[in-house]
Amino acid sequence: MGMLNFEKLPISTLVGADRRTFDKVMDGVTKEKGYRRKIALTKCVQRILSPFYRINDRRYEKLAKEADTSNTPVFIIGHWRSGTTFVHNIFTQDEQFGYCTTYQTVFPHLMLWGYGFFSTLTKLFMPNTRATDKMELGVDVPQEEEVALSNMTPLSNYHFLSLPQRMEHWRDKALLLNGLTDDERKEWQEAQKKLMRISLKVQGRKTFLSKNPPHTARIKAILEMWPDAKFIYLVRNPYTVFESTRNFFTKTIASTTLQPFDKEAYELEVLKTYKALYERYEAEKQLIPEGNLFEVRFEDFEADPIALTEQIYKQLRLGDFEAVRGKMEAYVGTKRGFKKNKYSYDERTIALVDEWCGDAIKQWGY
């Protein structure tokens, strides 16, 4: 059991940010009563770690000069709470895939030097499970990249976890990437490449397996970097997704926020983000080369994960499935009996979801 309680974190996830990112994200933020100590402690730890970040930056400069021999990445996408974690964990049983770890999400600048010491220290403090859904946490457990990106660039949607009062701003600029200057777009691209390259270097792998719901709205931007990128898109019952997302992020923000937030206003933001994510994906998925996209309902995948994984391997040409079938079957076997949160939908919730997510409901037959 880690020493920290996820529900009462004394610091923000920005503790792992480089100085420029931290200062830019926090610029102009009013330090409100009840949050000043948390902001000060986060900044203090960030400043203490900054010299170590510079050592890692010098190591990355050398790595960046080496020829990039990695394969085209594979992206698992779909709205939050659509089963992307389960799918990601199955696919990472295949040792061809490198991925972002939980440790890297918090300390992306402490990967190339000091990893052994800092990861051990992190293990002492990190909770063993997420408070929101009891999913496993651990320094080396596969994780989505957006938290890591929030510590690497101001252009991360997950800055809303620290500053939820600006949720609309983060959605427009950092999720949908609207109105970016050329320099900002280049910075965002470089952060993606840096994160992936470091992951593959540390793990000794060739193909990066991304699991990052915000990328659902960034198909065009991803294809600009990797024209032959492959995508696995998951969709899940929108009523369940809404309830689960509202529950998950409300609890998460309560732990990570550096300012007060309005829970009722946040409910509407969840729906706005769902609609924006869905519409952007539908508009851009046609850009994906034929044969490089596999769309699946999570309910179907969950009913027979091995058979669906085999289909995905064949369609996306991911390699010899039979060579990894055994490991994947063993992992799935460990999850039998896992109790998921159950949700009931009142009339108000049904009306809200019908209004904001109606197109997805009709398209996928929910």
C-alpha positions in Angstrom: 0.0 0.0 0.0 1.4 3.4 -1.0 1.9 6.0 1.6 -0.3 8.5 -0.2 -4.1 8.5 -0.3 -5.3 9.3 -3.9 -8.3 11.1 -2.5 -6.1 13.5 -0.4 -3.1 14.2 -2.6 -1.0 17.0 -1.0 0.4 18.0 -4.4 -0.8 18.3 -8.0 0.1 16.1 -10.9 2.1 19.1 -12.2 4.8 18.2 -9.7 6.5 16.4 -12.6 6.3 19.3 -15.1 9.4 21.1 -16.4 9.8 24.7 -15.2 8.6 26.3 -18.4 5.4 24.2 -18.6 4.6 24.7 -14.9 5.1 28.5 -15.0 3.2 28.9 -18.3 0.2 26.8 -17.1 0.1 28.6 -13.7 0.6 32.1 -15.2 -2.2 34.4 -14.1 -3.9 31.8 -11.8 -5.3 33.2 -8.7 -4.0 31.3 -5.6 -7.3 30.9 -3.8 -7.6 30.1 -0.1 -7.5 26.4 0.6 -5.3 25.7 -2.4 -2.2 27.9 -1.7 -0.4 25.2 0.3 -0.9 22.6 -2.4 0.3 25.0 -5.1 3.3 26.0 -3.0 4.2 22.4 -2.3 3.8 21.4 -5.9 6.0 24.2 -7.0 8.6 23.5 -4.3 9.0 19.8 -5.4 9.1 20.8 -9.0 11.9 23.3 -8.4 13.9 20.7 -6.4 13.6 18.2 -9.3 14.5 20.8 -12.0 18.3 20.1 -12.0 17.6 16.4 -12.5 15.3 17.3 -15.5 18.2 19.2 -17.1 20.4 16.1 -16.8 17.7 14.1 -18.6 17.3 16.8 -21.2 21.0 16.5 -22.1 20.7 12.7 -22.4 17.7 13.2 -24.7 19.6 15.5 -26.9 22.0 12.7 -27.6 19.1 10.2 -28.2 17.4 12.6 -30.6 20.6 12.7 -32.8 20.4 8.9 -33.2 18.6 7.4 -36.2 15.0 6.7 -35.3 14.4 3.0 -36.1 11.0 2.6 -34.4 7.9 1.3 -36.3 4.8 3.3 -37.0 2.8 3.6 -33.7 -0.6 2.1 -33.0 -3.3 4.2 -31.3 -6.1 2.9 -29.1 -8.7 5.7 -29.0 -12.2 6.3 -27.9 -13.9 8.5 -25.3 -12.8 8.1 -21.7 -14.4 5.1 -19.9 -15.0 3.2 -23.1 -12.8 0.3 -22.2 -9.5 1.6 -23.6 -7.6 0.6 -20.5 -8.7 -3.1 -20.7 -7.8 -3.2 -24.4 -4.4 -1.5 -23.8 -3.5 -4.0 -21.1 -4.3 -7.0 -23.3 -2.2 -5.7 -26.2 0.8 -4.8 -24.0 1.1 -8.5 -23.2 2.8 -8.5 -26.7 6.4 -7.6 -26.1 6.8 -5.9 -29.4 4.9 -2.9 -27.9 6.4 -0.2 -25.8 4.1 2.1 -23.8 3.8 5.0 -21.4 4.0 3.8 -17.8 2.3 5.3 -14.7 5.7 6.5 -13.5 6.4 8.2 -16.8 3.1 10.0 -16.7 4.2 11.7 -13.4 7.9 12.1 -14.1 8.4 12.1 -17.9 11.6 14.1 -17.4 13.2 11.5 -15.1 13.4 8.6 -17.5 16.9 8.6 -18.9 18.8 9.4 -15.7 17.9 8.5 -12.2 15.0 6.2 -13.2 15.9 3.4 -10.8 16.1 5.7 -7.7 13.1 7.9 -8.5 10.8 5.0 -9.6 11.6 3.2 -6.3 10.8 6.3 -4.4 7.6 6.8 -6.3 6.6 3.2 -5.6 6.7 4.0 -1.8 4.2 6.8 -2.1 1.9 5.8 -5.0 -1.5 4.2 -4.1 -1.9 0.7 -5.4 -5.2 1.3 -7.1 -7.2 4.2 -8.5 -9.7 5.4 -6.0 -12.3 5.9 -8.7 -12.6 2.4 -10.1 -10.0 0.2 -8.2 -8.0 -0.4 -11.4 -4.4 -1.4 -10.7 -1.7 1.3 -10.2 2.0 0.7 -10.2 5.1 2.4 -11.5 5.5 0.1 -14.5 1.8 -0.4 -15.3 0.7 0.7 -18.8 -0.9 4.1 -18.7 -2.3 6.8 -21.1 0.0 9.5 -22.2 -2.0 12.7 -21.6 -0.9 13.1 -18.0 2.7 12.8 -19.1 2.1 15.4 -21.8 0.6 17.7 -19.2 4.0 17.7 -17.6 5.8 18.3 -20.9 3.8 21.0 -22.6 1.1 23.6 -21.9 -0.8 22.1 -24.8 -2.3 19.2 -22.9 -6.0 18.7 -22.3 -5.3 17.3 -18.8 -4.4 20.7 -17.4 -8.1 20.8 -16.6 -7.3 18.3 -13.8 -5.3 21.1 -12.1 -7.3 24.1 -13.4 -10.9 23.0 -14.0 -12.2 26.6 -14.2 -10.6 26.8 -17.7 -12.0 23.6 -19.0 -13.4 25.2 -22.1 -10.0 26.6 -22.9 -8.2 23.3 -22.6 -10.9 21.5 -24.7 -10.6 24.0 -27.5 -6.9 24.6 -27.7 -5.3 21.4 -26.2 -7.9 18.7 -27.0 -9.2 19.9 -30.4 -5.9 21.8 -31.2 -7.9 24.8 -32.6 -6.1 27.9 -33.5 -2.5 26.7 -32.8 0.3 28.8 -34.1 3.0 27.0 -36.2 5.3 27.1 -33.1 2.7 25.7 -30.9 1.9 22.9 -33.3 5.6 22.0 -33.6 5.9 22.0 -29.8 2.9 19.6 -29.4 4.4 17.3 -32.1 7.8 17.3 -30.5 6.3 16.4 -27.1 4.5 13.4 -28.7 7.7 12.2 -30.4 9.9 12.7 -27.3 7.5 10.8 -25.0 7.3 7.9 -27.4 11.0 7.7 -28.2 12.0 7.8 -24.5 9.5 5.0 -23.7 10.8 2.8 -26.5 14.4 3.5 -25.5 13.9 2.6 -21.8 11.9 -0.5 -22.6 13.9 -1.7 -25.5 10.9 -2.0 -27.8 10.2 -1.0 -31.5 6.5 -0.2 -31.7 4.8 2.4 -29.5 1.3 1.4 -28.4 -0.6 4.6 -27.5 -3.7 4.6 -25.3 -4.9 8.1 -25.1 -8.6 9.2 -25.3 -7.8 12.8 -26.2 -6.1 11.5 -29.4 -9.6 10.6 -30.6 -10.0 14.2 -31.7 -6.5 14.5 -33.2 -6.5 12.1 -36.1 -5.4 14.7 -38.6 -2.6 15.9 -36.4 -1.4 12.3 -35.8 -1.4 11.4 -39.5 0.6 14.5 -40.2 3.4 12.9 -38.1 2.7 9.2 -38.9 0.8 8.9 -42.2 0.6 5.1 -41.9 -0.6 5.2 -38.2 -3.0 2.4 -37.2 -6.0 3.0 -34.9 -8.3 0.9 -32.7 -11.4 2.8 -31.9 -13.7 1.8 -29.1 -17.3 3.0 -28.5 -19.4 2.1 -25.5 -23.0 2.8 -24.4 -23.1 6.6 -24.1 -25.4 6.5 -21.0 -22.8 4.4 -19.2 -19.9 6.5 -20.5 -21.5 9.7 -19.3 -22.2 8.4 -15.8 -18.8 6.8 -15.5 -16.9 9.8 -16.9 -18.8 12.2 -14.6 -18.0 10.0 -11.6 -14.4 9.4 -12.5 -13.3 12.9 -13.3 -15.3 14.5 -10.5 -13.3 12.3 -8.0 -10.1 12.8 -9.8 -10.4 16.6 -10.0 -11.2 16.7 -6.3 -7.8 15.2 -5.7 -5.7 17.0 -8.2 -7.2 20.5 -8.5 -5.4 23.7 -7.6 -8.6 25.7 -7.6 -12.3 25.3 -6.7 -14.6 23.9 -9.3 -18.4 23.7 -9.8 -19.5 20.1 -10.0 -22.8 21.0 -11.6 -21.1 23.1 -14.3 -18.6 20.2 -14.9 -21.5 17.9 -15.8 -22.3 20.0 -18.8 -18.6 20.1 -19.7 -18.6 16.3 -19.9 -21.4 16.4 -22.4 -19.8 19.2 -24.4 -16.6 17.2 -24.6 -18.3 14.0 -25.6 -20.0 15.8 -28.5 -16.8 17.6 -29.6 -14.8 14.4 -29.5 -17.4 12.4 -31.4 -17.9 15.0 -34.1 -14.2 15.6 -34.6 -13.5 11.9 -34.9 -16.3 11.3 -37.4 -15.0 14.2 -39.5 -11.4 13.1 -39.5 -11.5 9.3 -39.5 -11.9 9.3 -43.3 -8.3 10.5 -43.5 -7.0 7.2 -42.1 -5.7 4.9 -44.9 -7.8 2.0 -45.8 -7.1 -1.0 -43.6 -5.6 1.0 -40.8 -8.7 1.5 -38.6 -10.6 -1.1 -36.6 -13.8 0.1 -34.9 -15.5 -2.0 -32.2 -18.2 -1.7 -29.6 -16.6 -2.4 -26.2 -19.5 -4.6 -25.2 -18.7 -6.9 -28.1 -15.0 -6.8 -27.3 -15.6 -7.6 -23.6 -17.8 -10.6 -24.5 -14.9 -12.3 -26.4 -11.7 -10.3 -26.1 -9.4 -12.9 -27.5 -11.4 -13.4 -30.7 -11.7 -9.7 -31.3 -8.0 -9.1 -30.6 -7.2 -11.8 -33.2 -9.4 -10.0 -35.7 -7.6 -6.7 -34.9 -4.2 -8.3 -35.4 -5.2 -9.6 -38.8 -6.9 -6.4 -40.1 -4.2 -4.0 -38.9 -1.3 -6.4 -39.7 0.2 -6.3 -36.2 2.2 -9.5 -36.4 1.9 -13.1 -35.4 -1.1 -13.3 -33.0 -0.6 -17.0 -32.2 2.8 -16.1 -30.7 1.1 -13.9 -28.1 -2.3 -15.7 -27.7 -1.2 -17.5 -24.5 -0.1 -14.4 -22.7 -3.2 -12.6 -23.6 -5.5 -15.4 -22.6 -3.6 -15.6 -19.2 -4.1 -11.9 -18.6 -7.8 -12.0 -19.5 -8.1 -15.0 -17.1 -6.9 -12.8 -14.2 -9.6 -10.3 -14.8 -12.5 -12.7 -14.7 -14.8 -11.8 -11.8 -13.6 -8.2 -11.7 -16.6 -6.1 -10.5 -17.2 -3.0 -12.5 -19.2 0.0 -11.2 -22.9 -0.3 -12.0 -24.9 2.6 -13.1 -28.6 3.4 -13.2 -30.0 6.1 -15.4 -32.7 8.5 -14.2 -35.0 10.4 -16.5 -32.9 13.5 -16.3 -29.7 11.7 -17.2 -31.4 9.9 -20.2 -32.7 13.3 -21.5 -29.2 14.9 -21.2 -27.4 12.1 -22.9 -30.1 11.9 -25.7 -29.7 15.6 -26.3 -25.9 15.7 -26.4 -25.0 12.1 -27.6 -28.0 11.3 -29.8 -26.0 10.9 -33.0 -23.6 8.3 -31.4 -26.6 6.5 -29.9 -28.3 6.2 -33.3 -25.1 5.3 -35.2 -24.1 2.5 -32.8 -27.6 1.2 -31.9 -27.7 1.9 -28.2 
